[in-house]
Amino acid sequence: MKKIAFAALSVVVLAASSSAFAQGKTRAEVYQELIEAQQNGLNYVTDASYPDVNPVFARQVEQHKEALAAQAAASRVASESASTGSMN
């Protein structure tokens, strides 16, 4: 009787452990997601503030977003001036 119970328990444990790998993400994918989260300012979310940004970091996140917007605008202006300058 103990052997049957042990076998059943083993099957349940194997089934549960195989579902843990169902997402199928590689380390590189997870690492890239962490880098993107840092770049987007999402690393300022804490357990206490999830899913919102922790109020302590709100100003830093705002500055980060402003810097990203300024950088995007500068690169857009540079690409426009480069394309206009090559036509003349």
Summary of the structure (lengths in Angstrom):
residues: 88
radius of gyration: 24.7
end to end distance: 89.3
largest distance: 89.3
contacts: 159
relative contact order: 0.05
helix: 76%
strand: 0%
